[in-house]
Every structure is written in C-alpha cells, then in structure tokens.
Amino acid sequence: MKSRKLWIILAVIAIAGVAYGVAGKGSGEGIGYRFVAVERGTVEEVVTSTGTMQPTETVEVGTQVSGLLAAVYVDFNDRVKQGDLLAQIDPTILRQEVRSAEASIARSEAELNQARRDLARITELFEAKISTASDIETAQYQFDVVEASYKQAQISLERAERNLEYTVIRAPVDGVVIERAVDAGQTVAASMSAPVLFVIARDLSEMEILASVDESEIGLIHQGQEVEFTVQAYPEKAFQGRVSQVRLQSTVVENVVTYGVVISVDNSDGSLLPGMTATVEFIVARAEDVLKVSNSALRFQPTEAMREELAATRAREKSVATSGAVQAVQAVAPMGDGSVSGGEAGGVSGGAAGGSDGSATGSIGAGARSAGSQSSFLYFVDRNGKLAATRVETGITDRQSTVVSSPELFEGMQVIAAVGSGSVAASASTAASNPFQSQSGGRRPGAPMM
C-alpha cells in the first residue's frame, strides 16, 4: 500500500514538472541569466613573458694560479670595497719559484760578464792582428747568447713575482658578494680557464630582468616601453620597470624562436633578490576612462530559445514599423490615388529591416565577433523584461575585459554572461535586471525605450 502511494506521489511530481517546463518554455520565465556589469575604467593590452632577476653588473673573481686556499675572508652577502682581501692561496711554492728565478738571474749575470770580458780580449787581439776575424765573430756570438739568457731570466723573475702576488685575491670592484664557491683548505687549479671563486654584484639598487619574448610578439616591444611584473615572493605587489634593450640575437628552443629583452628595475628598497623569477607584462596599449565589459559577455552564445525570441521581437518591430510607414504614406496621398506603389512600399519595408540598435538583422543570433570586423554583440534584458541585443565595437583587451563602445551602452548596464536555471531571473519586476535603470531607480538620460 505504501509502495502504491509512493508511486502516485512521484507521478504527480513528474506531471507537474513537465507542465512547469512547458509553461516556462512558452513564456520565457523559466530561463535564468547571469549578468555582468559594463564598467568604466582603464584597460591595458599586454604581452606576457617570464624572466630572471639579476644584478645589472656582476664580476666573477677567479685565480690565475693553482694552489691550496690557506684562508677565505668573506662570505655570502658581505659588502666589500675595491682592494679588500677576499682569500689567500698558500704562497710557499710560488716563493720558491721566485728564489729560483733570482738564482737564475745571478748565474746569467755572471755568464754575461764573462762573455763581455772574452769579447773585449778577442777584440784587442784582433786589433793586434793576433786573432782572426772568425775568433772575434765567435766571441760576439757567445756574448749575444748569454745576454739573451740574462734577459730571459729577468722575465722569469718578473713572472714568478707576479704569480706570488696572485696568491692574494682582492676585490676588483665595490659591491656585494652574492656567490662563494670555495672554502678554506680547498685546492684550486688554474689550467685552461680561471676557476670562479666569488661573484660580486656591483650595485643591487639597480636590477634587471632578462625576459624571453616570442618572435610573433617581439615586434610589439621597443626600448623605453613600460613594464609591470610580479615575483612569487610578493604576489600581491606589482613592480614597475622599463625596457632598456631588445637584443638582436635569437634563441631557438624546440623550434620556437625567442629574443632576449632586458628590463631595467629600480630596487632601492632591496626587496628584489638575484635569481627571482619574474612574470612580466609588457604594456602594448592603454585605454583610460573607457567602457569595458568582461570577456565572458562577449563570448556568450545565445540558446536556440533565445534566438527564437530575438527573431520574434525583430519580426514584430519590423511589422510595426512597416505598418506605421504605410499609414503615413496613405495619409498624405491624394484622395482616390489608390494604394501605395510597389516601389514606395518596398522602400518602406527595406528601411524597417534594421533592428532597434540600428544594425542589420540576420546575424544577431551568432553571439560572436563578426567576420572581418572588430564588432560583437551583447545581450541584455530590456525594461519590459524582453531579451534584446546590441552591436558593440570592441577595442583592446587585457584578456579579462575588453573595451566596448555603442550608443546604447552606459556604465552599470547589466549584460548577459551565461544562462542557467537557478540564476538571477530575467523579469521586469526585478530592478536589478533592468539594464537601463540606475541604482537610484532613474533611467539613464537618452536611453532608448524598449
């Protein structure tokens, strides 16, 4: 018995639901809309990229000699002045090389003095016609060879002394130590290239971002262009920058061509650190004090029921306009003239073919941008609770909102962004659904009566 009553209740609910759905479909009251407001403000069209924060100028401090690091005197984040001692390489072996070079000079100098005396003696014998020309040439050759050896020994001593000086590693510039790659007791080997011991940033109050921009958008970037960027450390804060260089060298990664763009950044407060990843927005165009609307309203596609309602509204407007025009012509025609000529009637009919917004009918149901133009349609509910549409010209976009212009648009106007049951209902009795009614209840001056 209970089961039978339950089936009866379910059947009644189902019949009521079908009846409500049919009634709602016929009257249009079952459709709910989600609205967004037309706002006034600023829209910026941007090109987005990512880059790495880095100091404007960095100096890598290395060593030209090999050896054991006897001591390291600085650490990360230390501020140094030019000439400050950074590290010391054990100088024992290089001091021995200096002493060896000094000994070589002493030997070469003795040999040079002996060769000079031999040359003088052979010269005297040659003048006395005791020795031959061959003897004096041999003595001169020996002197030249020993003199060259002496000069070479001097150069070796200078090199050894300079290498000994290189064991003391000093700061080449004023700045901050941002990298230390060695520790005391570590052995460094300078062979083909000097190993990097420290990296010093000259001035962290001025930073730069090296961003990569796709080749399809690099034409929109130019020197001096304004830039906004954010970093993960301060996600709610927008930093400002300016393009200082667009590099001509391209980079190809997985068949994608990009170009490097250098952005100068003021870091007087020291909040930006080297190595931070920056999300960069290059401001390509800006429109201020304009009407804008959410892109969801421009992407909105009307349902089939909405298209039918719009078509019926257009047909009624066309019929009323045509009837009124024909009556006006008949009123001024001479008595007994008969009906309006086919040409006049055709002209009246053609003039009434346009919609209430002055645009041609037929494509309004598409809800998308018109091909080959920068126009689109926005849908709204008029003051009588009827669905209506208006053609708008679109401008730049920031990917969230787009600049729109139309004689029928005004700040605060509610336009349709989505359809769904349970949303804000579109009815004439709801003040919020009336796009031409201001917050105070008045109508916008000059707004057309729908």
C-alpha positions as CSV (number, residue, x, y, z in Angstrom):
1,M,0.0,0.0,0.0
2,K,2.8,2.4,0.9
3,S,4.6,1.5,-2.3
4,R,1.5,2.4,-4.3
5,K,1.1,5.7,-2.6
6,L,4.8,6.5,-3.3
7,W,4.4,5.8,-7.0
8,I,1.3,8.1,-7.1
9,I,3.2,10.9,-5.5
10,L,6.2,10.5,-7.9
11,A,3.8,10.5,-10.9
12,V,2.1,13.7,-9.7
13,I,5.5,15.4,-9.2
14,A,6.7,14.3,-12.7
15,I,3.5,15.6,-14.3
16,A,3.8,18.9,-12.5
17,G,7.5,19.2,-13.6
18,V,6.6,18.6,-17.2
19,A,3.8,21.1,-17.1
20,Y,6.0,23.7,-15.5
21,G,8.8,23.2,-18.1
22,V,6.3,23.6,-20.9
23,A,4.9,26.7,-19.4
24,G,8.3,28.1,-18.7
25,K,9.4,27.4,-22.3
26,G,6.5,29.1,-23.7
27,S,6.6,32.2,-21.6
28,G,10.4,32.6,-21.2
29,E,10.1,32.9,-17.5
30,G,11.9,29.6,-16.8
31,I,15.3,30.9,-18.1
32,G,17.7,32.4,-15.7
33,Y,20.7,34.6,-16.6
34,R,24.0,35.5,-15.0
35,F,24.7,39.2,-15.6
36,V,27.9,41.2,-15.6
37,A,28.1,45.0,-15.4
38,V,29.5,47.3,-18.0
39,E,32.2,49.3,-16.1
40,R,34.3,52.4,-16.7
41,G,38.0,52.2,-16.2
42,T,41.4,51.5,-17.7
43,V,42.3,48.6,-20.0
44,E,45.9,47.7,-20.8
45,E,46.8,45.3,-23.6
46,V,49.9,43.4,-22.6
47,V,52.4,40.8,-23.8
48,T,53.2,38.3,-21.1
49,S,56.6,36.7,-20.6
50,T,58.8,35.4,-17.8
51,G,62.4,36.3,-16.9
52,T,65.0,36.0,-14.3
53,M,66.0,38.9,-11.9
54,Q,69.7,39.6,-12.0
55,P,72.1,42.4,-11.0
56,T,72.9,45.0,-13.6
57,E,76.6,44.2,-13.4
58,T,78.4,41.2,-11.8
59,V,82.1,40.4,-11.6
60,E,83.4,36.9,-11.4
61,V,86.5,36.8,-9.2
62,G,88.9,33.9,-10.0
63,T,92.5,33.0,-9.7
64,Q,95.3,32.7,-12.2
65,V,97.5,30.4,-10.1
66,S,96.9,27.0,-8.6
67,G,97.3,26.1,-5.0
68,L,95.8,25.4,-1.7
69,L,93.4,28.0,-0.3
70,A,95.0,29.0,3.0
71,A,92.2,31.3,4.1
72,V,88.8,32.8,2.9
73,Y,88.0,36.1,4.4
74,V,84.5,36.9,3.1
75,D,81.1,35.1,2.9
76,F,77.8,35.5,1.2
77,N,76.1,38.9,1.3
78,D,79.3,40.6,2.6
79,R,79.8,44.1,1.3
80,V,83.4,44.7,0.0
81,K,85.4,47.7,-1.3
82,Q,87.8,47.6,-4.2
83,G,91.1,46.2,-3.0
84,D,89.7,44.3,0.1
85,L,91.2,40.9,0.8
86,L,89.0,38.1,-0.2
87,A,91.1,35.0,0.1
88,Q,94.8,33.8,0.3
89,I,96.4,31.0,-1.6
90,D,99.3,29.2,0.1
91,P,102.4,31.1,-1.3
92,T,105.1,28.6,-0.3
93,I,105.7,27.0,-3.8
94,L,105.5,30.4,-5.6
95,R,108.0,31.9,-3.2
96,Q,110.4,29.1,-4.0
97,E,109.9,29.8,-7.7
98,V,110.8,33.5,-7.1
99,R,114.0,32.4,-5.3
100,S,114.8,30.0,-8.2
101,A,114.3,32.8,-10.7
102,E,116.6,35.1,-8.7
103,A,119.3,32.4,-8.7
104,S,118.9,32.1,-12.5
105,I,119.5,35.8,-12.9
106,A,122.6,35.7,-10.8
107,R,124.0,32.9,-12.9
108,S,123.1,34.6,-16.2
109,E,124.6,37.8,-15.0
110,A,127.9,36.1,-14.2
111,E,127.9,34.4,-17.6
112,L,127.2,37.7,-19.3
113,N,130.1,39.4,-17.5
114,Q,132.4,36.6,-18.6
115,A,131.3,36.8,-22.2
116,R,131.8,40.5,-22.2
117,R,135.4,40.1,-21.0
118,D,136.1,37.4,-23.6
119,L,134.7,39.6,-26.3
120,A,136.9,42.6,-25.2
121,R,140.1,40.4,-25.1
122,I,139.5,38.9,-28.5
123,T,138.8,42.4,-29.9
124,E,142.2,43.6,-28.6
125,L,144.0,40.5,-30.1
126,F,142.2,41.1,-33.4
127,E,143.4,44.7,-33.5
128,A,146.9,43.5,-32.8
129,K,146.5,41.1,-35.7
130,I,147.0,38.1,-33.4
131,S,143.5,36.6,-33.7
132,T,141.4,36.1,-36.7
133,A,138.1,37.5,-37.8
134,S,136.5,34.1,-37.1
135,D,137.6,34.3,-33.4
136,I,136.0,37.7,-32.9
137,E,132.8,36.6,-34.6
138,T,132.6,33.6,-32.3
139,A,133.2,35.7,-29.2
140,Q,130.5,38.2,-30.3
141,Y,128.0,35.3,-30.8
142,Q,128.7,33.9,-27.3
143,F,128.2,37.3,-25.8
144,D,124.8,37.8,-27.6
145,V,123.6,34.4,-26.5
146,V,124.5,35.0,-22.8
147,E,122.9,38.4,-22.9
148,A,119.6,36.9,-24.2
149,S,119.7,34.3,-21.5
150,Y,120.1,37.0,-18.9
151,K,117.0,38.9,-20.2
152,Q,115.0,35.7,-20.2
153,A,116.0,35.1,-16.6
154,Q,114.8,38.6,-15.7
155,I,111.4,37.9,-17.4
156,S,111.1,34.6,-15.4
157,L,111.7,36.5,-12.2
158,E,109.0,39.1,-13.0
159,R,106.6,36.2,-13.8
160,A,107.3,34.5,-10.6
161,E,106.9,37.7,-8.6
162,R,103.6,38.4,-10.3
163,N,102.3,34.8,-9.6
164,L,103.3,35.3,-6.0
165,E,101.1,38.5,-5.9
166,Y,98.2,36.5,-7.4
167,T,98.1,34.3,-4.3
168,V,96.5,37.3,-2.6
169,I,92.9,37.6,-4.0
170,R,91.4,41.1,-3.7
171,A,88.0,42.6,-4.7
172,P,88.2,44.2,-8.1
173,V,85.1,46.4,-7.5
174,D,82.9,47.7,-4.8
175,G,79.8,45.5,-4.3
176,V,78.2,42.6,-2.5
177,V,79.4,39.0,-2.5
178,I,76.4,37.0,-4.0
179,E,78.3,33.8,-4.5
180,R,81.2,32.0,-2.8
181,A,82.3,28.8,-4.5
182,V,85.3,27.7,-2.3
183,D,86.2,27.1,1.3
184,A,89.5,27.3,3.2
185,G,91.6,24.2,2.6
186,Q,90.3,23.6,-0.9
187,T,92.8,23.2,-3.7
188,V,92.1,25.3,-6.8
189,A,93.6,24.5,-10.2
190,A,94.0,27.2,-12.8
191,S,94.7,25.5,-16.1
192,M,92.9,26.5,-19.3
193,S,90.5,28.8,-17.5
194,A,90.5,30.6,-14.2
195,P,88.2,28.9,-11.7
196,V,85.5,31.2,-10.3
197,L,85.9,31.7,-6.5
198,F,83.5,34.6,-5.9
199,V,80.8,36.6,-7.7
200,I,80.4,40.2,-6.7
201,A,77.3,42.3,-7.7
202,R,78.4,45.9,-8.2
203,D,75.1,47.6,-7.2
204,L,71.9,45.8,-6.1
205,S,69.9,49.0,-6.0
206,E,69.6,48.7,-9.8
207,M,68.5,45.3,-11.1
208,E,67.5,44.0,-14.5
209,I,65.3,41.2,-15.9
210,L,66.3,39.2,-18.9
211,A,63.0,38.0,-20.4
212,S,62.4,35.9,-23.5
213,V,59.7,37.1,-25.9
214,D,58.3,35.0,-28.8
215,E,59.1,36.1,-32.3
216,S,55.4,36.6,-33.0
217,E,55.3,39.4,-30.4
218,I,58.7,40.9,-30.4
219,G,57.5,43.5,-32.9
220,L,55.3,45.0,-30.2
221,I,58.3,45.5,-27.8
222,H,60.5,48.6,-28.1
223,Q,63.1,50.4,-26.0
224,G,61.6,52.7,-23.3
225,Q,58.4,50.7,-23.1
226,E,56.7,50.4,-19.7
227,V,56.6,47.1,-17.9
228,E,54.8,45.6,-14.9
229,F,55.9,42.4,-13.3
230,T,55.4,40.3,-10.2
231,V,57.5,37.9,-8.3
232,Q,56.4,34.9,-6.2
233,A,57.8,36.4,-3.0
234,Y,55.4,39.3,-3.3
235,P,52.4,38.0,-5.3
236,E,50.1,40.9,-4.4
237,K,52.6,43.7,-5.3
238,A,53.1,44.9,-8.9
239,F,56.6,46.3,-9.7
240,Q,57.4,48.7,-12.4
241,G,60.2,48.6,-15.0
242,R,61.2,49.8,-18.4
243,V,62.7,48.1,-21.4
244,S,66.3,49.1,-21.8
245,Q,67.4,46.8,-24.6
246,V,65.9,44.5,-27.2
247,R,68.6,42.1,-28.2
248,L,69.1,41.1,-31.8
249,Q,70.4,37.7,-31.0
250,S,67.7,35.0,-31.3
251,T,67.4,31.7,-29.4
252,V,65.8,28.6,-30.8
253,V,64.4,26.0,-28.3
254,E,62.3,23.2,-29.7
255,N,61.7,25.1,-33.0
256,V,60.5,28.2,-31.1
257,V,62.4,31.4,-31.8
258,T,62.6,33.9,-28.9
259,Y,64.5,37.1,-28.4
260,G,66.0,38.5,-25.2
261,V,64.6,41.7,-23.7
262,V,66.5,43.5,-20.9
263,I,64.2,45.4,-18.4
264,S,65.7,47.9,-16.0
265,V,64.3,47.8,-12.5
266,D,64.7,50.2,-9.5
267,N,65.5,48.2,-6.4
268,S,66.2,51.0,-3.9
269,D,64.3,49.2,-1.1
270,G,66.3,45.9,-1.7
271,S,63.2,43.7,-1.8
272,L,64.1,42.1,-5.2
273,L,66.8,39.5,-5.0
274,P,69.0,38.0,-7.7
275,G,67.6,34.8,-9.3
276,M,63.9,35.6,-8.6
277,T,61.5,34.5,-11.4
278,A,59.5,37.5,-12.7
279,T,56.2,37.3,-14.6
280,V,56.4,40.2,-16.9
281,E,53.7,42.1,-18.7
282,F,54.8,44.5,-21.4
283,I,52.2,47.3,-21.8
284,V,51.5,47.4,-25.5
285,A,48.4,49.7,-25.5
286,R,46.4,51.5,-22.8
287,A,42.9,53.0,-22.9
288,E,41.8,55.2,-20.0
289,D,38.3,56.2,-18.9
290,V,36.6,53.8,-21.3
291,L,33.7,51.4,-21.0
292,K,34.7,47.8,-20.6
293,V,33.0,44.5,-20.2
294,S,34.0,41.1,-19.1
295,N,35.1,38.8,-22.0
296,S,32.6,36.2,-20.8
297,A,29.8,38.5,-22.1
298,L,31.4,38.8,-25.5
299,R,31.9,35.0,-25.7
300,F,28.3,34.3,-24.7
301,Q,26.3,32.2,-27.2
302,P,22.5,32.5,-27.1
303,T,20.4,29.4,-26.8
304,E,18.0,28.3,-29.5
305,A,15.1,29.6,-27.4
306,M,16.8,33.0,-27.1
307,R,17.4,33.1,-30.9
308,E,13.7,32.4,-31.5
309,E,12.7,35.1,-29.0
310,L,15.0,37.6,-30.7
311,A,13.7,36.7,-34.1
312,A,10.1,37.1,-33.0
313,T,10.9,40.5,-31.4
314,R,12.6,41.6,-34.7
315,A,9.6,40.5,-36.7
316,R,7.2,42.4,-34.5
317,E,9.4,45.6,-34.7
318,K,9.6,45.2,-38.5
319,S,5.8,44.7,-38.8
320,V,5.0,47.7,-36.6
321,A,7.5,49.9,-38.5
322,T,6.2,48.9,-41.9
323,S,2.5,49.3,-40.9
324,G,3.2,52.8,-39.5
325,A,5.2,53.9,-42.6
326,V,2.4,52.7,-45.0
327,Q,-0.3,54.5,-43.0
328,A,1.8,57.7,-43.0
329,V,2.1,57.5,-46.8
330,Q,-1.6,56.8,-47.3
331,A,-2.5,59.8,-45.1
332,V,-0.6,62.3,-47.4
333,A,-1.6,60.6,-50.7
334,P,-4.2,62.4,-52.9
335,M,-7.8,61.1,-52.5
336,G,-8.7,58.3,-54.9
337,D,-5.0,57.6,-55.6
338,G,-5.3,54.0,-54.5
339,S,-2.7,52.0,-52.6
340,V,0.9,52.8,-52.2
341,S,3.1,52.0,-55.2
342,G,5.2,48.9,-55.1
343,G,8.4,50.9,-55.2
344,E,7.4,53.1,-52.2
345,A,6.2,50.0,-50.2
346,G,9.4,48.3,-51.0
347,G,11.4,51.3,-49.8
348,V,9.4,51.4,-46.5
349,S,9.8,47.7,-46.0
350,G,13.6,47.9,-46.6
351,G,14.0,50.8,-44.3
352,A,12.3,48.9,-41.5
353,A,14.5,45.9,-41.8
354,G,17.1,47.1,-39.4
355,G,17.0,46.3,-35.7
356,S,16.3,48.6,-32.8
357,D,20.0,49.2,-32.4
358,G,20.4,50.3,-36.0
359,S,22.2,47.2,-37.1
360,A,21.2,44.8,-39.8
361,T,19.3,41.7,-38.6
362,G,20.1,38.1,-39.5
363,S,23.4,37.6,-37.8
364,I,22.5,38.7,-34.3
365,G,21.9,35.1,-33.1
366,A,25.6,34.2,-33.6
367,G,26.7,35.9,-30.5
368,A,30.3,36.1,-31.7
369,R,32.6,38.6,-33.4
370,S,31.5,39.5,-36.9
371,A,33.9,38.2,-39.6
372,G,36.4,40.8,-40.9
373,S,35.4,43.4,-38.3
374,Q,36.0,44.4,-34.7
375,S,32.4,44.2,-33.6
376,S,30.4,41.8,-31.4
377,F,27.0,41.5,-29.8
378,L,26.0,41.9,-26.2
379,Y,22.7,40.6,-24.9
380,F,20.6,42.1,-22.1
381,V,17.0,42.2,-20.8
382,D,15.2,45.5,-21.5
383,R,12.9,47.4,-19.2
384,N,9.9,45.4,-20.3
385,G,11.6,42.1,-19.4
386,K,12.3,41.2,-23.0
387,L,15.5,39.8,-24.4
388,A,17.4,42.3,-26.5
389,A,20.8,42.6,-28.2
390,T,23.1,45.4,-29.3
391,R,26.0,45.5,-31.6
392,V,29.2,46.9,-30.0
393,E,32.6,47.9,-31.3
394,T,35.4,46.2,-29.5
395,G,38.9,47.6,-28.7
396,I,41.9,46.4,-26.8
397,T,41.7,43.7,-24.2
398,D,43.6,42.7,-21.2
399,R,42.4,39.1,-21.5
400,Q,39.8,39.6,-18.8
401,S,38.0,42.7,-20.0
402,T,37.6,44.4,-23.4
403,V,36.9,48.0,-24.4
404,V,33.5,48.3,-25.9
405,S,31.6,51.2,-27.4
406,S,28.0,51.7,-28.5
407,P,25.4,54.4,-28.2
408,E,23.3,52.1,-26.1
409,L,26.0,51.3,-23.6
410,F,26.5,53.1,-20.3
411,E,28.3,52.5,-17.0
412,G,26.5,49.9,-14.8
413,M,24.5,48.4,-17.6
414,Q,23.8,44.6,-16.9
415,V,24.6,42.3,-19.8
416,I,24.2,38.6,-20.1
417,A,27.3,36.4,-19.5
418,A,25.7,33.0,-19.1
419,V,22.4,31.1,-19.0
420,G,21.3,28.6,-16.3
421,S,18.4,27.7,-14.2
422,G,18.6,29.0,-10.7
423,S,20.5,32.1,-11.7
424,V,19.2,35.6,-11.4
425,A,15.9,35.6,-13.2
426,A,15.2,38.0,-16.1
427,S,11.9,39.6,-15.2
428,A,10.6,43.1,-15.5
429,S,9.6,43.2,-11.8
430,T,13.3,42.8,-10.7
431,A,15.0,46.2,-10.7
432,A,18.5,44.7,-11.0
433,S,17.6,43.0,-14.3
434,N,16.7,46.3,-15.9
435,P,19.9,47.4,-17.7
436,F,18.6,51.0,-18.3
437,Q,17.7,51.6,-14.6
438,S,20.3,53.3,-12.4
439,Q,20.9,52.4,-8.8
440,S,18.6,55.3,-7.7
441,G,15.8,54.0,-9.9
442,G,16.0,56.6,-12.6
443,R,16.6,55.9,-16.3
444,R,19.8,56.8,-18.0
445,P,19.3,60.1,-19.9
446,G,18.9,59.3,-23.6
447,A,18.5,55.6,-23.1
448,P,16.0,54.2,-25.7
449,M,12.7,52.9,-24.5
450,M,12.4,49.3,-25.3
